[in-house]
Amino acid sequence: MLYLNHTVSVVERGEEMEWLKKFRNEQGLTLNEMAEKLGISKSMYEKVEYGDRGASVQFIKRFKQVFPHIDINIFFTERLHD
C-alpha cells in the first residue's frame, strides 16, 4: 500500500504519476479496467497516469469514491528545492 507523509504541492501537468501506475498494478487492473472503475475513458485515464494531464477535482472525487480507503493527499507531492 502506498502512503505519502508530506503534502506540499499538487502534482503538476507533465509529471508522470508513478505512484498511480504502481497502485493500479498492485490492484491487478489494466488501463481499461481502471478507467472503467473510475467511469472515464481509457484515453483520459492514460493522460493522467502518464502526466499529460493533471488530475482534475472530478478525477480525484471519482478516485475517492472508488477507492475510499486511499487518502487523496496522495495526489499531492513534496517538492525539494536546492
C-alpha positions as CSV (number, residue, x, y, z in Angstrom):
1,M,0.0,0.0,0.0
2,L,1.2,3.5,-0.8
3,Y,1.3,6.3,1.7
4,L,2.6,9.8,1.4
5,N,3.7,11.5,4.5
6,H,4.1,15.1,3.3
7,T,1.7,17.1,1.2
8,V,3.2,20.2,-0.2
9,S,2.0,21.0,-3.7
10,V,-0.3,19.5,-6.4
11,V,1.3,17.1,-8.9
12,E,1.6,19.3,-11.9
13,R,0.9,18.5,-15.5
14,G,3.8,16.8,-17.3
15,E,4.9,14.9,-14.2
16,E,4.4,11.2,-14.5
17,M,2.3,9.9,-11.7
18,E,4.4,6.8,-10.9
19,W,2.5,6.1,-7.7
20,L,-0.8,5.9,-9.7
21,K,0.7,3.4,-12.1
22,K,2.1,1.3,-9.2
23,F,-1.3,1.5,-7.4
24,R,-3.2,0.3,-10.5
25,N,-0.7,-2.5,-11.0
26,E,-1.0,-3.5,-7.3
27,Q,-4.8,-3.7,-7.8
28,G,-4.2,-6.0,-10.7
29,L,-6.0,-3.6,-13.1
30,T,-5.3,-2.8,-16.7
31,L,-5.6,0.7,-18.0
32,N,-9.0,-0.1,-19.4
33,E,-10.2,-1.7,-16.1
34,M,-9.0,1.3,-14.1
35,A,-10.7,3.7,-16.4
36,E,-14.0,1.7,-16.3
37,K,-13.9,1.7,-12.5
38,L,-13.5,5.5,-12.4
39,G,-16.1,6.0,-15.1
40,I,-13.8,7.7,-17.5
41,S,-12.3,6.9,-20.9
42,K,-9.1,5.0,-21.2
43,S,-7.6,7.9,-23.0
44,M,-8.4,10.3,-20.2
45,Y,-7.0,7.9,-17.6
46,E,-3.8,7.4,-19.5
47,K,-3.3,11.1,-19.8
48,V,-3.5,11.5,-16.0
49,E,-1.3,8.4,-15.3
50,Y,1.3,9.5,-17.9
51,G,1.3,13.1,-16.7
52,D,0.0,14.6,-19.9
53,R,-2.9,16.0,-18.0
54,G,-3.3,16.9,-14.3
55,A,-5.7,15.1,-12.1
56,S,-8.9,17.3,-12.0
57,V,-11.0,17.7,-8.9
58,Q,-13.6,15.5,-10.6
59,F,-11.0,12.8,-11.2
60,I,-9.9,12.9,-7.6
61,K,-13.5,12.7,-6.4
62,R,-14.2,9.7,-8.6
63,F,-11.0,8.1,-7.4
64,K,-12.0,8.6,-3.7
65,Q,-15.5,7.1,-4.4
66,V,-14.0,4.0,-6.0
67,F,-11.1,3.7,-3.5
68,P,-12.4,5.2,-0.3
69,H,-9.6,3.7,1.8
70,I,-6.9,5.7,-0.1
71,D,-6.0,9.1,1.3
72,I,-6.5,11.6,-1.6
73,N,-3.5,13.5,-0.3
74,I,-1.5,11.1,-2.4
75,F,-2.4,13.4,-5.3
76,F,0.0,15.9,-3.8
77,T,3.7,15.7,-3.7
78,E,6.6,17.2,-1.8
79,R,9.0,19.2,-3.9
80,L,12.6,19.7,-2.9
81,H,14.3,22.9,-3.9
82,D,18.1,23.5,-4.0
